[in-house]
Amino acid sequence: MNLDEVEKIAEAVLYEGYMLYPYRASAVKNQQRWNFGVLCPRAYSEAESGVEAWRMQTECLLQTHASTQVTIKVRFLQIVGRLIGELAQPLDELPQDDEPEFEIVDRLVAGGLTYISWQEVIERQVAVHPIHPASLSSRELVLFEFPATRKLESIRDSGGLIVGVIVREWRALSGSVEIEARNCADGVAKVTVRICNLTPCKPQQTQSRADALMYSLVSAHTILAAENGQFVSLFDPPENLRTLAAECNNVGTWPVLVGNESERDGLLSSPIILYDYPQIAPESQGCLFDGTEIDEILSLRILTMTDEEKREMRQMDERTAKILERTENMPPEQFMKLHGALRGLHPAAATRREAQ
């Protein structure tokens, strides 16, 4: 399996919707977070009559041998609340054992920079020990937990004094990954992976979707890698496996083959429906979080921003700042490549022969 290619696709899935053009907090569509593959706490999901999912399920077929083993990774984002606090009194250094007195503000200008409250994310991964489908006769359950954390970062003025703090805080998350493999035909196993958000929440903690997202697994997806085994395409299964493929029950996600097209040892189960062997266009210079098929128009629109709009975008966070830097420094010949590319052409003579 081409791990580099798989990671590129998985990264695009992970950050799709993280921030939308015009990449600024003042834009209305960025004031409410949206992502695919959100798993809310079970209590919130049930209170909302299941409108918001709390679990997802991947089911796929794997052609196995006695030595076949499968490695499974579950990845998602966790939302980090970023608040800006203005100190009551400037300080030389933050105290070690206690928080200084401060007031939360929408924005703070210090040292020539503007700091704003926003939401960031951190990447989470749950890796499951390799399983052996031929010998796995019962369910295997992996529990995971990430503790709540609160961190303060200094904001200094032009004179070096601390006049404010960046407060980053995220909630405790807990959940489970359940794996099941059973033989369904000679040399073929059905592998099932269920991801559940089991984070305990009280009703007052999740009164709105925005509250619930702080306790959610965001952009959740699963990567499966087989050793001495081959996954079966659910888009185009072999004739003798079509019925079994149709019986695979995927909930909130869809598995596709990934890596080199000549190989079937990698599978990405994504909340975004993809075709087998998806690829990032080689012309793309990096993730724009807003649909990689429209790199040209997004890049051109970024360049039309005013200086003030670019300043706000640059100060959103490190990821959006990199988008702006990359776009402003893109050479003209690279822009020309974004305009379009022809792929999948066949020689005219061969096409005529086929038509006859």
Secondary structure, 3 states (H helix, E strand, C coil): CCHHHHHHHHHHHHHCCCCCCCCCCCCHHHCCCCCCCCECCHHHHHHCCCCCCCEEEEEEEEECCCCCEEEEEEEEEEEEEEEEEEEEEEECCCCCCCCCCEEEECEEEECCEEEECEEEEEEEEEEEEEECCCCCCCCEEEEEEECCEEEEEEEECCCCCEEEEEEEEECCEEEEEEEEEEEEECCEEEEEEEEEECCCCCHHHCCCHHHHHCCCEEEEEEEEEEECCEECCCCCCCHHHHHHHHCCCCECCEEEECCCCCCCCEEEEECCCCCCCCCCCCCCCCCCCCCHHHHHHHHHHHHCCCHHHHHHHHCCCHHHHHHHHHHHCCCHHHHHHHCCCCCCCCCHHHHHHHHC
